[in-house]
Amino acid sequence: MKRKFVRNLIKGYVKYSDWEIVYNAVVIIYIRYQDECNKWIKEEVGYTVTNEFGEFCFALTQYNYKNLEYIIEVFEPLN
Protein backbone atom coordinates (compact mmCIF):
# COMPACT_ATOMS: atom_id res chain seq x y z
CA MET A 1 0.00 0.00 0.00
CA LYS A 2 1.38 3.39 -1.02
CA ARG A 3 1.70 6.09 1.65
CA LYS A 4 -0.37 9.15 0.86
CA PHE A 5 1.42 11.56 3.19
CA VAL A 6 4.84 12.38 4.56
CA ARG A 7 5.75 14.03 7.86
CA ASN A 8 7.98 17.10 7.53
CA LEU A 9 9.85 19.15 10.08
CA ILE A 10 10.22 22.80 9.09
CA LYS A 11 12.45 24.88 11.31
CA GLY A 12 14.29 28.15 11.10
CA TYR A 13 15.15 31.33 12.91
CA VAL A 14 14.14 34.98 12.71
CA LYS A 15 16.63 37.83 12.64
CA TYR A 16 16.45 41.50 11.73
CA SER A 17 18.45 42.76 8.74
CA ASP A 18 21.29 43.73 11.11
CA TRP A 19 21.38 40.07 12.34
CA GLU A 20 19.83 40.90 15.72
CA ILE A 21 17.89 37.88 17.04
CA VAL A 22 14.11 38.34 17.16
CA TYR A 23 12.48 36.52 20.06
CA ASN A 24 8.78 36.33 20.87
CA ALA A 25 7.79 37.00 17.23
CA VAL A 26 4.65 35.35 15.82
CA VAL A 27 5.32 32.92 12.95
CA ILE A 28 2.42 31.64 10.82
CA ILE A 29 2.74 28.90 8.21
CA TYR A 30 0.36 28.42 5.27
CA ILE A 31 0.20 25.83 2.52
CA ARG A 32 -0.83 26.68 -1.02
CA TYR A 33 -1.76 24.07 -3.59
CA GLN A 34 -3.92 23.44 -6.65
CA ASP A 35 -7.13 21.44 -6.41
CA GLU A 36 -8.60 19.12 -9.04
CA CYS A 37 -9.94 22.14 -11.00
CA ASN A 38 -6.47 23.80 -10.96
CA LYS A 39 -7.68 26.54 -8.60
CA TRP A 40 -5.17 27.76 -6.02
CA ILE A 41 -6.13 27.02 -2.41
CA LYS A 42 -4.37 28.70 0.55
CA GLU A 43 -4.83 27.29 4.06
CA GLU A 44 -3.38 28.31 7.40
CA VAL A 45 -1.69 25.26 8.89
CA GLY A 46 -0.40 26.55 12.20
CA TYR A 47 1.32 29.25 14.18
CA THR A 48 3.95 29.53 16.88
CA VAL A 49 6.17 32.04 18.66
CA THR A 50 9.97 32.20 18.42
CA ASN A 51 12.03 31.29 21.49
CA GLU A 52 14.76 33.41 23.11
CA PHE A 53 17.19 32.36 20.34
CA GLY A 54 14.79 33.40 17.55
CA GLU A 55 14.09 29.77 16.57
CA PHE A 56 10.79 28.25 15.47
CA CYS A 57 9.71 24.77 14.39
CA PHE A 58 6.68 23.15 12.75
CA ALA A 59 5.93 19.41 12.43
CA LEU A 60 3.62 19.01 9.43
CA THR A 61 1.85 16.21 7.65
CA GLN A 62 2.31 16.73 3.91
CA TYR A 63 -0.33 15.16 1.73
CA ASN A 64 0.03 14.62 -2.02
CA TYR A 65 -1.16 18.04 -3.13
CA LYS A 66 -0.49 19.33 -6.61
CA ASN A 67 2.14 22.15 -6.70
CA LEU A 68 2.41 22.34 -2.91
CA GLU A 69 4.10 25.48 -1.53
CA TYR A 70 4.85 26.61 2.01
CA ILE A 71 4.36 30.27 2.94
CA ILE A 72 5.82 31.57 6.20
CA GLU A 73 4.84 34.97 7.62
CA VAL A 74 6.53 36.65 10.58
CA PHE A 75 5.01 39.43 12.66
CA GLU A 76 6.59 41.84 15.13
CA PRO A 77 7.43 40.51 18.59
CA LEU A 78 4.82 40.55 21.31
CA ASN A 79 5.91 42.91 24.05
C-alpha positions as CSV (number, residue, x, y, z in Angstrom):
1,M,0.0,0.0,0.0
2,K,1.4,3.4,-1.0
3,R,1.7,6.1,1.7
4,K,-0.4,9.2,0.9
5,F,1.4,11.6,3.2
6,V,4.8,12.4,4.6
7,R,5.7,14.0,7.9
8,N,8.0,17.1,7.5
9,L,9.9,19.2,10.1
10,I,10.2,22.8,9.1
11,K,12.4,24.9,11.3
12,G,14.3,28.1,11.1
13,Y,15.1,31.3,12.9
14,V,14.1,35.0,12.7
15,K,16.6,37.8,12.6
16,Y,16.5,41.5,11.7
17,S,18.4,42.8,8.7
18,D,21.3,43.7,11.1
19,W,21.4,40.1,12.3
20,E,19.8,40.9,15.7
21,I,17.9,37.9,17.0
22,V,14.1,38.3,17.2
23,Y,12.5,36.5,20.1
24,N,8.8,36.3,20.9
25,A,7.8,37.0,17.2
26,V,4.6,35.4,15.8
27,V,5.3,32.9,13.0
28,I,2.4,31.6,10.8
29,I,2.7,28.9,8.2
30,Y,0.4,28.4,5.3
31,I,0.2,25.8,2.5
32,R,-0.8,26.7,-1.0
33,Y,-1.8,24.1,-3.6
34,Q,-3.9,23.4,-6.7
35,D,-7.1,21.4,-6.4
36,E,-8.6,19.1,-9.0
37,C,-9.9,22.1,-11.0
38,N,-6.5,23.8,-11.0
39,K,-7.7,26.5,-8.6
40,W,-5.2,27.8,-6.0
41,I,-6.1,27.0,-2.4
42,K,-4.4,28.7,0.5
43,E,-4.8,27.3,4.1
44,E,-3.4,28.3,7.4
45,V,-1.7,25.3,8.9
46,G,-0.4,26.5,12.2
47,Y,1.3,29.2,14.2
48,T,3.9,29.5,16.9
49,V,6.2,32.0,18.7
50,T,10.0,32.2,18.4
51,N,12.0,31.3,21.5
52,E,14.8,33.4,23.1
53,F,17.2,32.4,20.3
54,G,14.8,33.4,17.5
55,E,14.1,29.8,16.6
56,F,10.8,28.3,15.5
57,C,9.7,24.8,14.4
58,F,6.7,23.2,12.8
59,A,5.9,19.4,12.4
60,L,3.6,19.0,9.4
61,T,1.8,16.2,7.7
62,Q,2.3,16.7,3.9
63,Y,-0.3,15.2,1.7
64,N,0.0,14.6,-2.0
65,Y,-1.2,18.0,-3.1
66,K,-0.5,19.3,-6.6
67,N,2.1,22.2,-6.7
68,L,2.4,22.3,-2.9
69,E,4.1,25.5,-1.5
70,Y,4.9,26.6,2.0
71,I,4.4,30.3,2.9
72,I,5.8,31.6,6.2
73,E,4.8,35.0,7.6
74,V,6.5,36.7,10.6
75,F,5.0,39.4,12.7
76,E,6.6,41.8,15.1
77,P,7.4,40.5,18.6
78,L,4.8,40.6,21.3
79,N,5.9,42.9,24.1
